[in-house]
Amino acid sequence: MEGSHLAAQSWSSRAPSPPRLLVPPPAVDRKGAPVFSISQSKSFDFESSGFANNDFLKTVTYDNFITRNIMVEWKYGQRWTAQNILPFLFLGPVTAARSHDFLLGNGITMLLAVRDTKSAHARLLGSKAAQELDIPYSTVDTTGNQELIASFPRGIEIINAHLSAMYQRSQNRSASTNGSTPGRVLVFCESGNERSAAMVVAYIMAMYSMDVIKAIQLVQAQRFAVAFDDATKILLQTYDSILSARRDVFRSSKHNSTSDNSGFASSATTQPYLTLSGKSSKRTLDDTHDDDDMEVDGVESLNEEENRRGAAPFCDDVGL
């Protein structure tokens, strides 16, 4: 009968979209400064990041290096210069990359441009100042923001390779690093608020096992002008999930390798899913189905049946 059913929930005519990723303001101390602490946790293995040339990071320790509330003190003109996100990592616009005073005053040793391919073809993000000062210049080109997730590993490798080379050079000269690396990298794009900011967030997530919310908060606390749309936030959240899965696989493989070398197998509760030889060490999917076949009359639990029902889009109009 027409009109005998009602919508069980609100409906809209727009295209489906993932839920929004809300980033709350960071916690602040008594002085109003954001509280962030990046430290070398003993439980974090840098090898799990999947990147090479990261031995130098094991010698660097950070405490709460944010001493001022940039978000409150932020002025509009600061968007045209770069800010220090990490002791060795700066984020800013192309104007900072073209400033002799900024590059020399902050000891920048490499520039990394995160460019759109159209900008690359038009050579819009070049830095004559870097050429004149003999500062290395690297680029990561993408056709759009959606390709950033595939470019994050390359950008992180470029940063780490340079910092590692600078660190080794200082060690060869018997120079003291005083707890920090001598290299300093400026990551930039046209505005310093979009693609380059996403690259810096990805670097922090990859190298310090920080979740996407805290990483975005950290970057915004130092450069308040950064702007992440919903699509970029979802992209960064996806990359965070990829990194977490990579670390889980690394820990599983490392645990299995240790068990193999010890000459005895681990218990069933701690054995990883796959051994280094590729053989399964847990029950297979076929084994699971065999167990299901043994159930009496194929009766499932009420909880499983309830979960499979889902939510009804419509309900009966009891008023009729």
C-alpha positions as CSV (number, residue, x, y, z in Angstrom):
1,M,0.0,0.0,0.0
2,E,1.3,3.4,-0.9
3,G,2.5,5.3,2.1
4,S,2.6,2.3,4.3
5,H,6.3,2.6,5.1
6,L,8.5,5.3,6.6
7,A,12.2,6.0,6.3
8,A,14.0,4.5,9.3
9,Q,16.7,7.2,9.2
10,S,17.4,10.5,7.5
11,W,18.2,10.4,3.8
12,S,20.0,12.8,1.5
13,S,20.3,13.0,-2.3
14,R,24.0,13.7,-2.4
15,A,26.6,11.2,-3.4
16,P,27.9,8.8,-0.7
17,S,31.0,10.0,1.1
18,P,33.2,8.7,3.9
19,P,32.7,10.1,7.4
20,R,34.6,13.4,8.2
21,L,37.8,13.2,10.1
22,L,37.6,15.9,12.9
23,V,40.8,17.2,14.3
24,P,40.3,18.8,17.7
25,P,42.6,21.5,19.2
26,P,45.6,20.1,20.9
27,A,46.0,20.1,24.7
28,V,47.8,23.1,26.1
29,D,49.8,23.7,29.3
30,R,49.3,26.5,31.9
31,K,51.0,29.0,29.6
32,G,48.7,28.2,26.7
33,A,51.4,26.5,24.7
34,P,50.5,23.2,22.9
35,V,51.9,20.1,24.6
36,F,53.7,17.8,22.2
37,S,56.4,15.4,23.0
38,I,58.3,13.4,20.4
39,S,60.7,11.0,22.1
40,Q,62.5,7.9,21.1
41,S,60.5,5.1,22.6
42,K,62.5,2.0,23.3
43,S,59.6,-0.1,22.0
44,F,59.7,1.6,18.6
45,D,61.9,-0.1,16.0
46,F,62.9,2.3,13.3
47,E,63.3,-0.6,10.9
48,S,59.6,-1.1,11.0
49,S,59.1,2.1,9.1
50,G,60.3,0.4,6.0
51,F,62.7,3.2,5.1
52,A,66.4,3.1,4.7
53,N,69.0,5.5,6.0
54,N,67.3,6.1,9.4
55,D,70.1,5.1,11.7
56,F,70.8,8.8,12.4
57,L,67.3,9.2,14.0
58,K,68.3,6.8,16.8
59,T,70.7,9.4,18.1
60,V,68.2,12.2,18.1
61,T,65.9,12.8,21.1
62,Y,63.2,15.4,21.4
63,D,61.2,16.7,24.3
64,N,58.5,19.3,24.2
65,F,60.2,21.7,21.8
66,I,57.1,23.8,21.2
67,T,57.6,26.6,23.6
68,R,55.2,29.2,22.2
69,N,51.5,29.0,21.3
70,I,51.9,29.8,17.6
71,M,48.1,29.4,17.1
72,V,47.4,32.4,19.4
73,E,50.3,34.5,18.3
74,W,49.9,33.7,14.6
75,K,49.8,36.7,12.3
76,Y,48.7,36.7,8.7
77,G,52.1,37.7,7.3
78,Q,53.7,34.6,8.8
79,R,52.0,32.5,6.1
80,W,54.6,33.9,3.6
81,T,57.5,32.5,5.5
82,A,58.4,28.9,6.7
83,Q,58.1,27.5,10.2
84,N,60.2,24.9,12.1
85,I,58.0,21.8,12.5
86,L,60.8,19.5,13.7
87,P,64.4,20.6,14.6
88,F,65.5,19.5,11.1
89,L,62.3,20.0,9.1
90,F,60.8,23.3,7.9
91,L,57.5,23.8,6.1
92,G,56.6,26.9,4.1
93,P,55.6,28.4,0.8
94,V,57.8,28.9,-2.4
95,T,58.6,32.5,-1.2
96,A,60.7,31.1,1.6
97,A,62.5,28.8,-0.8
98,R,63.4,31.9,-2.9
99,S,64.7,34.0,0.0
100,H,68.4,34.1,0.4
101,D,68.0,35.5,4.0
102,F,65.7,32.7,5.1
103,L,67.9,29.9,3.6
104,L,71.1,31.3,5.1
105,G,69.6,32.4,8.4
106,N,68.1,29.0,9.2
107,G,70.9,26.9,7.8
108,I,68.8,25.1,5.2
109,T,70.8,22.3,3.5
110,M,68.2,21.0,1.1
111,L,64.9,22.0,-0.6
112,L,62.1,19.5,-1.3
113,A,59.4,20.8,-3.6
114,V,56.1,19.0,-3.6
115,R,54.7,20.0,-7.0
116,D,51.8,19.5,-9.3
117,T,52.9,18.2,-12.7
118,K,51.5,21.3,-14.3
119,S,53.7,23.5,-12.1
120,A,56.6,21.3,-12.8
121,H,56.2,21.7,-16.6
122,A,55.8,25.4,-16.2
123,R,58.8,25.6,-13.9
124,L,56.9,27.7,-11.4
125,L,58.5,26.3,-8.2
126,G,62.1,26.8,-9.1
127,S,64.6,28.4,-6.6
128,K,67.3,30.6,-8.1
129,A,68.5,31.3,-4.5
130,A,69.1,27.6,-4.0
131,Q,71.2,27.4,-7.1
132,E,73.2,30.5,-6.1
133,L,73.8,29.1,-2.6
134,D,74.6,25.6,-4.0
135,I,71.8,24.0,-1.9
136,P,70.5,20.7,-3.2
137,Y,67.0,20.8,-4.7
138,S,64.7,17.8,-5.0
139,T,61.2,17.4,-6.2
140,V,58.2,15.2,-5.8
141,D,55.7,15.6,-8.6
142,T,52.0,14.5,-8.6
143,T,49.1,15.0,-11.0
144,G,46.8,15.7,-8.1
145,N,46.3,15.4,-4.4
146,Q,45.0,11.8,-4.7
147,E,48.4,10.7,-5.9
148,L,50.1,12.0,-2.8
149,I,49.7,8.8,-1.0
150,A,51.9,7.1,-3.6
151,S,54.5,9.9,-3.4
152,F,54.8,9.9,0.4
153,P,57.4,7.1,0.5
154,R,59.6,8.7,-2.1
155,G,59.5,12.1,-0.3
156,I,60.4,10.5,3.1
157,E,63.3,8.6,1.5
158,I,64.6,11.8,0.0
159,I,64.5,13.6,3.4
160,N,66.1,10.7,5.2
161,A,68.8,10.1,2.7
162,H,69.9,13.8,2.9
163,L,69.8,13.9,6.7
164,S,71.7,10.7,7.0
165,A,74.4,11.9,4.6
166,M,74.7,15.2,6.5
167,Y,74.9,13.2,9.8
168,Q,77.6,10.9,8.4
169,R,79.6,13.9,7.1
170,S,79.5,15.5,10.5
171,Q,80.6,12.2,12.2
172,N,83.5,11.9,9.7
173,R,84.6,15.4,10.7
174,S,84.4,14.4,14.4
175,A,81.9,17.2,14.9
176,S,79.5,17.0,17.8
177,T,75.8,17.0,16.8
178,N,74.6,18.0,20.3
179,G,71.6,15.7,20.1
180,S,70.4,16.9,16.7
181,T,71.2,16.3,13.0
182,P,73.2,19.0,11.2
183,G,71.0,18.8,8.1
184,R,67.9,21.0,7.7
185,V,65.3,20.4,5.0
186,L,62.7,22.9,3.8
187,V,59.6,21.2,2.4
188,F,57.5,23.6,0.3
189,C,54.7,24.0,-2.3
190,E,53.0,27.0,-3.7
191,S,51.3,28.0,-0.5
192,G,53.0,25.8,2.0
193,N,49.6,24.8,3.3
194,E,48.5,21.8,1.2
195,R,50.7,19.3,-0.6
196,S,53.9,20.1,1.3
197,A,52.0,20.1,4.6
198,A,50.6,16.7,3.9
199,M,54.1,15.4,3.1
200,V,55.4,16.7,6.5
201,V,52.4,15.0,8.3
202,A,53.2,11.8,6.5
203,Y,56.8,12.0,7.5
204,I,55.9,12.4,11.2
205,M,53.5,9.5,11.1
206,A,56.0,7.2,9.3
207,M,59.1,8.0,11.3
208,Y,57.7,8.5,14.8
209,S,54.7,6.1,14.8
210,M,52.4,9.1,15.5
211,D,48.7,8.8,14.6
212,V,47.2,11.0,12.0
213,I,45.3,13.2,14.5
214,K,48.4,14.1,16.6
215,A,50.5,14.6,13.5
216,I,48.1,17.1,12.0
217,Q,47.8,18.8,15.4
218,L,51.6,19.1,15.6
219,V,51.9,20.6,12.1
220,Q,49.0,23.1,12.7
221,A,50.5,24.1,16.0
222,Q,53.6,25.3,14.3
223,R,52.1,26.5,11.0
224,F,48.6,27.6,11.7
225,A,47.9,28.4,8.0
226,V,47.9,24.8,6.9
227,A,44.6,23.7,5.4
228,F,43.6,20.1,4.9
229,D,40.3,19.4,3.1
230,D,38.3,16.3,3.9
231,A,39.8,14.4,1.0
232,T,43.3,15.1,2.2
233,K,42.5,14.0,5.7
234,I,41.0,10.8,4.5
235,L,44.1,10.2,2.4
236,L,46.4,10.8,5.4
237,Q,44.2,8.5,7.5
238,T,44.6,5.8,4.8
239,Y,48.3,6.2,4.9
240,D,48.3,5.9,8.6
241,S,46.5,2.5,8.3
242,I,49.0,1.4,5.7
243,L,51.9,2.3,8.1
244,S,50.2,0.4,11.0
245,A,49.8,-2.7,8.8
246,R,53.4,-2.5,7.7
247,R,54.6,-2.3,11.3
248,D,52.4,-5.3,12.3
249,V,53.8,-7.4,9.5
250,F,57.4,-6.4,10.4
251,R,56.9,-7.3,14.1
252,S,55.3,-10.6,13.1
253,S,58.1,-11.5,10.8
254,K,60.7,-10.4,13.3
255,H,59.1,-12.5,16.0
256,N,58.9,-15.5,13.8
257,S,62.5,-15.1,12.8
258,T,63.5,-15.0,16.5
259,S,61.5,-18.1,17.2
260,D,63.1,-20.0,14.2
261,N,66.5,-19.1,15.4
262,S,65.8,-20.2,18.9
263,G,65.2,-23.8,17.7
264,F,61.6,-24.2,19.1
265,A,58.2,-23.1,17.9
266,S,56.1,-20.6,19.7
267,S,52.8,-21.4,21.2
268,A,49.7,-21.2,19.1
269,T,48.6,-18.0,20.8
270,T,51.7,-16.1,19.9
271,Q,52.7,-17.7,16.5
272,P,52.3,-15.3,13.6
273,Y,50.0,-16.0,10.7
274,L,52.8,-16.8,8.2
275,T,56.3,-18.1,8.7
276,L,59.3,-16.8,6.7
277,S,59.0,-20.0,4.6
278,G,55.4,-19.0,3.6
279,K,53.8,-21.9,5.4
280,S,50.8,-21.2,7.6
281,S,51.3,-21.6,11.3
282,K,47.6,-21.1,12.2
283,R,44.4,-22.7,11.2
284,T,43.6,-22.2,7.5
285,L,40.3,-20.9,6.1
286,D,39.4,-24.5,5.2
287,D,40.0,-25.6,8.8
288,T,37.6,-22.9,9.9
289,H,34.9,-24.1,7.5
290,D,35.4,-27.7,8.7
291,D,34.7,-26.5,12.2
292,D,31.6,-24.7,11.0
293,D,30.3,-27.9,9.4
294,M,30.5,-29.7,12.7
295,E,27.9,-27.3,14.3
296,V,24.7,-29.1,15.2
297,D,22.1,-28.6,12.4
298,G,24.1,-25.5,11.2
299,V,22.6,-23.3,13.9
300,E,24.3,-20.0,14.3
301,S,24.4,-17.9,17.5
302,L,21.8,-15.2,17.9
303,N,24.5,-12.6,18.0
304,E,25.8,-13.6,14.5
305,E,22.4,-13.6,13.1
306,E,21.7,-10.2,14.6
307,N,24.9,-8.7,13.2
308,R,24.1,-10.0,9.7
309,R,20.7,-8.4,9.6
310,G,22.0,-4.8,9.4
311,A,19.9,-1.7,9.6
312,A,16.5,-1.6,7.8
313,P,16.2,1.4,5.5
314,F,12.4,1.6,6.1
315,C,10.0,0.7,8.8
316,D,6.2,0.1,9.0
317,D,3.9,3.1,9.4
318,V,2.1,2.0,12.6
319,G,-0.2,5.0,12.3
320,L,-2.1,3.5,9.4
